[in-house]
Each structure stands twice: as C-alpha cells, then as structure tokens.
C-alpha cells in the first residue's frame, strides 16, 4: 500500500475568541469560514490555516477560531501545484475534526449547549473559500 500523499505532523491554535453578543451584534453576525495554505521556501512543509467565525444568534454568542496544521509530502510529489491541491482538500479534511472539537469544548464551558460546527463538504467549502478570499 502506498504511503499517504500528505502526512499530518501537528496543529497549532492561533486564536480563540469567545464573545457574548449584544442584541445588535447578534442580528448582524454571520458565519465566516476561510481556508488558506502555503508552502515553506523549500516546498517540503505545507501549512493549512482554517479561520472560522461561528455565531449562535439565539444564544447571543459567537466563537472565532484560527488553527494551522502542518504537513509533509510523499517524496514522489514534487509539483507545488499538486501539493497545494492536496493541502487544500486533504489538509482541510484532516483539520476539521480538531476545529470542531475546539468549538464544542470552549462553547460548552459557558452554556450547557455547545455550538455545533456544521458538517461541511470540503470540495464545496474550498470553492466558497476561494471566492471569499478573492472578495477580501
């Protein structure tokens, strides 16, 4: 059996911000999800960053989280374009459970009901994130 195309090494939490919203903020707050990726100068290590803002309007609260995951690549994968593609889809899919756990654990500490991170189609998510990144 072939080795995986990308190998997950670790992740880091870059930001956690839990906010109690006032009435006005609660009605204006929208979900945001951005994915970005980069390669090290030698293209040996890839980084995927997930940035989410997830409001729960009825509970008047919101959580913002940014995590970055670090990956290495199989030796026969030499194209930077391919590395970016694998990072985008596979890297995001690998990091999502960690992001989901962080959101649930932090939000359940304040209320008895956690903010539940919705199930996502990673391919569709990548398309939406690319569009959002173009608009920023």
C-alpha positions as CSV (number, residue, x, y, z in Angstrom):
1,X,0.0,0.0,0.0
2,X,1.3,3.5,-0.9
3,X,2.2,6.0,1.7
4,X,-0.3,8.9,2.2
5,X,0.3,11.8,-0.2
6,X,0.4,14.2,2.8
7,X,1.4,13.4,6.3
8,X,-0.1,15.4,9.2
9,X,2.5,16.5,11.7
10,X,0.8,18.8,14.2
11,X,-1.6,21.7,14.6
12,X,-1.5,24.9,16.5
13,X,-4.3,27.1,17.8
14,X,-3.5,30.6,16.7
15,X,-6.6,32.3,18.1
16,X,-9.7,31.6,20.2
17,X,-12.1,34.4,20.9
18,X,-15.4,33.7,22.6
19,X,-17.8,36.6,22.6
20,X,-21.1,37.3,24.2
21,X,-23.1,39.4,21.7
22,X,-25.4,42.3,22.4
23,X,-28.8,42.4,20.6
24,X,-27.5,44.5,17.7
25,X,-24.3,42.3,17.2
26,X,-26.4,39.2,17.4
27,X,-28.6,40.1,14.4
28,X,-25.6,41.2,12.3
29,X,-23.2,38.4,13.0
30,X,-22.7,35.9,10.1
31,X,-20.8,32.7,9.8
32,X,-17.4,33.0,8.1
33,X,-15.1,30.2,7.1
34,X,-11.8,30.8,5.3
35,X,-9.1,28.3,4.3
36,X,-5.6,29.3,3.3
37,X,-2.5,27.4,2.5
38,X,1.2,27.9,1.9
39,X,4.4,26.0,1.3
40,X,7.7,26.5,3.0
41,X,10.5,28.1,1.0
42,X,11.9,24.6,0.2
43,X,8.3,23.3,-0.5
44,X,8.9,20.5,2.0
45,X,6.3,21.6,4.5
46,X,2.8,22.7,3.9
47,X,0.6,24.8,6.2
48,X,-3.2,24.9,6.1
49,X,-4.9,27.6,8.1
50,X,-8.6,27.5,9.0
51,X,-10.3,30.7,10.2
52,X,-13.9,30.5,11.4
53,X,-16.3,32.9,13.0
54,X,-19.4,30.9,14.1
55,X,-22.3,32.8,15.7
56,X,-25.2,31.3,17.6
57,X,-27.8,34.1,17.4
58,X,-30.4,32.6,19.7
59,X,-27.8,32.2,22.5
60,X,-26.3,35.6,21.6
61,X,-22.7,34.3,21.4
62,X,-20.0,33.8,18.9
63,X,-16.7,32.0,18.7
64,X,-13.8,32.9,16.4
65,X,-11.0,30.3,16.0
66,X,-7.9,30.1,13.8
67,X,-5.9,26.9,13.7
68,X,-3.0,26.0,11.4
69,X,-2.0,22.4,10.5
70,X,1.5,21.4,9.4
71,X,2.0,18.7,6.8
72,X,4.9,17.0,4.9
73,X,4.6,15.4,1.5
74,X,5.3,12.0,0.0
75,X,8.7,12.1,-1.8
76,X,7.4,11.5,-5.3
77,X,5.1,14.5,-5.0
78,X,7.2,17.3,-6.5
79,X,4.8,19.7,-8.1
80,X,3.9,22.7,-6.0
81,X,0.5,22.9,-7.7
82,X,-0.3,19.3,-6.7
83,X,0.9,20.0,-3.1
84,X,-1.4,23.0,-2.9
85,X,-4.3,20.9,-4.2
86,X,-3.7,18.1,-1.6
87,X,-3.2,20.6,1.2
88,X,-6.5,22.4,0.3
89,X,-8.7,19.3,0.3
90,X,-6.9,16.7,2.3
91,X,-5.3,19.1,4.8
92,X,-8.7,20.8,5.4
93,X,-10.5,17.5,5.9
94,X,-7.8,16.4,8.4
95,X,-8.0,19.6,10.4
96,X,-11.8,19.9,10.6
97,X,-12.3,17.4,13.4
98,X,-9.8,19.4,15.5
99,X,-11.6,22.6,14.8
100,X,-15.0,21.1,15.6
101,X,-13.7,19.8,18.9
102,X,-12.2,23.1,19.9
103,X,-15.5,24.9,19.1
104,X,-17.6,22.4,21.1
105,X,-15.3,22.3,24.1
106,X,-14.9,26.0,24.5
107,X,-18.6,26.9,24.0
108,X,-19.9,24.2,26.3
109,X,-17.9,25.7,29.2
110,X,-20.2,28.8,29.2
111,X,-23.6,27.2,28.5
112,X,-24.8,23.6,28.8
113,X,-25.3,23.6,25.0
114,X,-22.2,23.6,22.7
115,X,-22.1,25.5,19.4
116,X,-22.2,22.6,17.0
117,X,-19.9,23.1,14.0
118,X,-21.9,22.1,10.9
119,X,-21.0,19.2,8.7
120,X,-19.2,20.5,5.6
121,X,-18.5,19.3,2.1
122,X,-14.7,20.1,1.8
123,X,-14.8,20.4,-2.0
124,X,-17.7,22.9,-1.9
125,X,-16.0,24.6,1.1
126,X,-12.8,25.2,-1.0
127,X,-14.8,26.8,-3.8
128,X,-16.6,29.1,-1.3
129,X,-13.3,30.0,0.4
130,X,-11.6,30.8,-2.8
131,X,-14.5,33.2,-3.7
132,X,-14.3,34.8,-0.2
133,X,-10.5,35.2,-0.5
134,X,-11.0,37.0,-3.8
135,X,-13.5,39.4,-2.3
136,X,-11.3,40.3,0.7
